[in-house]
Amino acid sequence: MLSQLLQLFLAYEHDAKVKLVILKGNGKAFSAGGDIAEVARLLDSGDWRLGLKATAEVCKLLYLIATYSKPQVSIVNGKVMGRGAAIYVSSRFRIATENSIFSMPETALGGVPENSYFLSRLPRFLGEYLALTGAQLDGPEMLACGIATHFVPAAELAMLEQELLASIGALTSETTSSCDDLISYVSSIISKYSIQPALKERGSAWHNMDVIEKCFSKSTVEVVSSLEKQATDIDGDNPWLTSTIESLKKASPISLKIALRSIREGRSQGLGECLVQEYRIACRIARGEISTDFRGGFTALLVDRNRIKKWEPSELELVSDQMVDRYFSKLEDDDEVKELELPARSNLPTINVQL
């Protein structure tokens, strides 16, 4: 499916009859990240090259969507997780509803979230929080935190789509003289259906942004201790804080360190550089030469349904800088895989999220 999406996006961009691309889920979820099961099976059977081929296509798809020259709308009216979340945040227009649930839970499986370019540009270290904890955000939180660009009630989605299709289909070259005009036109239509939803009264990431900024600005080892100190300093229970600490302690230690470094380095990298780096990480994970946490984590959590997983290394303190460095090292000829090559694109994205 991801391969077909890549081919469709390429074809539509060069099709003069296509003025707008809408991406949405066919069912209750936009994407629940189900592709991870197939990739893990390929790795477990020794077909890691096929798993990497899928990863390379995903990187190219993310690059294409983020630099798309035509208006592109992604609508999430259910769960969006893992690679589905990485695709969603690459879109220019990102619509959420009251049914939306966003999560990037890869570290709990021994993996690393994709799209460090976007995550690294979320303010107040929110990207680190989402990537390391795999925390779930609902629709109103997605909008407040900058994950979504618009919030549209689910009951209004059908009317929104109808107006988009009818209005865009009726446009002529005289009506819109440039792609920017078309993007502005699409934005104005979506805004007609958008509302500012109410947030939970308490217990959300939005209400704990000060804690996120204070604690997730630390290095990986210090994040947990900083959160624990925060918990002892407050009066009364804070379920959000307790849940955040538990999520970090259950995650793969090496995944936490890789994810944090990926986001930190992503801040000074362009989109293409981030994707090349993520592909290098995926290659090291696929081959399992440094750690087999991904293969073991997937089996324990999704196949055997056993929530008890022994990570290797088992503690953050046992993950050396040298181990992490290997995940980011350039792919050499003897690695059996080549560096990811991305085509030149002129429409590079600019992400500006304000909280």
N, C-alpha and C positions, 0 to 999 in steps of 0.2 A: 504494500500500500504506500509506504514512504517513497519507494522508487517511482511508483506511478505518479505520486504527487509532484515529485521533482520534474518529471517529464511534462506534466500538465502545466505547471507554473512556467516552464520554459516556453512551451507552445503558446500559452495565452499571452505572454509578454510580447510576442512578435505577431500576434493576430490583431489586425486593425479593427476587427469587429468586436473584440473584447475590450470593454472600457473599465470593468470592475470585476474583482475576484472576491467571492465570499467563501470562507472556510468555516464549516461547522460540523458538529458530530452527528452521526446517524444513529440516534438512540439517546440514552440517558447521560452519556458522557461525551465530551469533546474528544478526550483520549485519556484512558486510565493507565497509560504507560505499558500496555500489554506486550509491546515489542520486546521488552526486557526478558520475557520468558523465552522467546525464540532465540535471542542472542545468547542467553545463558545455556540453553540446550546445545547450541552450536559449539560453545566453548567446552562444555562438558564432554562432548563427543569428539573433541579434538579438531573441529572445523573452525578454528579461530579466525582463519583468513576470511571466511564467509561472514563471520560476525563483524570483522573490521570493514568489509566491503559495505555492509549496511550502515556502519558508523560514518564512513566517508560520504555516503550519499546523504545522510542526515546533515552532516556539516555543510554540504553544498546546498541543501534545501534551506537551511537556516540562513546562509549567506544570500541566497537568491531572494527569499522573502524579505529580509531586512533591507535589501537594496532595491526592492521592486520599483519599477518606474511607473506602475499604474496603481490606483487606489486598491488597497487590499484590506478586507475586514475579516476578523476572526470573532466568532460568536461562541461564548462558553455559557451553556445553560445546564451545567452539570459538573462532573469532575473533570479536571484537567491536571494531569500528573506527569512527572518524568519528562520524557522527550516531547510529549504533547504540550507540556508547559513551556519547554524551550521553544517550540514552534510558535505557540501563542504569543509569547512576549516579543517575538521577532516581528510581529505584524504592526502595521502603522496604526490601524484602528482596532482596539481590543475591547470588546463588549462583554460585560458580566451581568448576571441577573441575581435574583434572590436565591437561585438554586445552585450557584457556582461554588465550587470548592477547588482551590489551587494548592498544589503541593509538589515539592521536589524531594522525594524521600530516599534518594540514592544512597546516602551515607549509611542508612539503616540496612542496606543490602550489600555493603562493601563496595559500592560504586561512587561515582562523582557526578554531581549535576552538570548539565551542559548549559551553554550560553552565559559564560562568565562575563562577556562583554556587557550584557544587560544587567546582570546581577551586580557587577562592580560599579555600576553607575547609579544604583539606587542609593539615596542619601542616608546618612546616619547609621551606616553599617547594617542596613536592613538586608542587603544581599547576603552578607555573612550569616546572619540569623536564619534566613530561609534555607540556605544551602546546607548549613551544618546541622540544623535541627529537623529539617523536613516538615516544619510546622504547616498546618493547614490554615488557609485564609478563606473566609467566606466572601461573597460578592461585594458587600459594602466595604470590607477591609481591603479587598483587591483594588477598589477605586481609591480609597483613602491613602493607600501605600504606594500608588502609582503603577501597580501591576496592570490594572485595567485603565483604559482611557475614558470609557463611558459606562454608565450603569443604566440598563434599560429593563423595566419590568418584563418578566417572561411573557405575560399576556400581550405585550406590545410588539414582540419580535416579528410575528407574521406580518403585521401592518408595516413595520419598518422595512422588512425585506421587499414587500410589494412596492412601496414607494421608491426604494432605491432602484429596483429593477425597472420600474415604469419611468422614473425621472431620468435615469442615466440612459436608458434605451431611447428616449425621445430627444436626447441632446444632438446637436449638430456641430459641425466644425466652427460655425459662426458663434454658437453659444459659448463654447469653451475653446480658447485659443491655445491653451497649454495644459500640460499635465498638472501643474500647480493649481490651475483654475478648477480642474476636475476634482482634485483632492479637496479643495476648499468647498466645492459643491457637495461632495459626499459628507464632509464634516458637518455642514449646515443641516443636512437632512437627519443625520444621527443625533445631533444636538436637540432637535425638535422632540425626540422621544426619550431623551436622557433626563434622569432625575438625580437628586442628591439623597441617597438613602440614609436612614438612621443607622448608626453604629451600635454595637452592643454597649450596654452601660458600663461594663467592666470585663476584664479577663481577656482582652484582645491584644494583639501586637501593637495596635495603634495606641492603646492606653499605656503601653510599656515602652514607648520609643526612647525615653530617657535611659531606661535600664539597658536596652539594646545597644544604644550608642556608647554607653559607659563600658559595658562588659564585652561586646563583640568587637571592640577596637583593639582588644588585647590579642596576644599570640594564642595559638590553639591551646597550649597547656594552661594558660592563664584564664581562659574563658570560663571554664567550669568552676575554678576556685573563686573567680570574681563573682560569678552568679551565686555561689554558695555563701559568700560573704554578704552579698546583697540580701539574701534570704534571712540571714541572722540579724541583719540591721533593721528590718522592718517589723512593725507591730502587727500581729495577726498572721493568718495564713494568706498566701498568694498562690492559688492553684496554677496560674500561668507560669510563674517562676518555677514551681515544683515540676511541672510538666516539661519545661524547657531543659532543666537540669537532667531529668530522667532520659530525655531524648538523646542528649549528648553522651550520656554514660552508656547507652545501649548501642550507639553507632560504632562503626569500625574506626578505631583510632587512626589508622593510616589514611583512611578516606577523609577524615576530618582535617588532617594536616594538608593533604593534597588539595582538597576543596578550598581551604582558606588561602593557600598560596596562589591557587589559580585565580581567585577573585582579586587578591591584592595585586598580583602582576597585571591582571586585566585592566586595572585602572589606567595604566600607562600604555596600553596596547590598542591598536585598531581592531576592528571586527575580524579581519582576516587573520591577524596575528593570534587572536584569542582562539579562533577555530583550529588553526594549525597546532597550537599548544594543546587544545583539548583532544585532538586526534592522537598526538604523541602519548598523552595520558592513557587514552583508550587502548593503544597498542600495548603498553606495558601491562595494563590490567588484563587484556585478553591473553597474553602469553603467560601470565601468572608466575613470572620469574622472581618477583620481589615479594609478592603476597598473593595468596589465593583467596582472599576475603570475599571477592565478588562471587566466585563460583560457590563457595561454601555458604555465603550469606543468602544467596538466592535459594539454594536447596533448603536451608534451615527455615527460612521465613515464608517462602511461597509454595514449596513442594511438600515438605514434611510438616508444614504448619507448626514447626517447633520454634518458639520465640527465644529459646536459649541458644546463643551462638557463641562459640569460643573464637574470638578474633586472634589473628596472629600478624603482628605483635598484639599483645593483649592490653597494653596500657599506652597512653600517649607518651609517657616518658621513655618508652622503649622504642619509639619510632625516631630514628636518627635523621639528621638533616641529609646525610648521604643517601639514605633510602629514598627520601622524597625527591632529592635531586635527580635520581635516575628516571623518575616518571616524566620529568621535564626536559630531559636530554634529547638532543636532536637525533632523529632516526638515521642510522648508518646503513650502508649497503648490506652488511651482514645481518641486519635485522629482519630480512626477508620481506620487508614492506618499505615503501617509499614515503617521503614526506608528502603531506596533503598539498595538492596544487589547486588553487582557486582562480577562476578567470578574473580578468580586470573588470571592475564595475565602477561607474562614475557616480552613482546615486548612493554614496555611503551614508549610513544613518547618523542622526544626531539625537541622542537621548537626553532629555532635560526633564527630570521628575522633581517636583517640588512637594514637600510635605508641610 
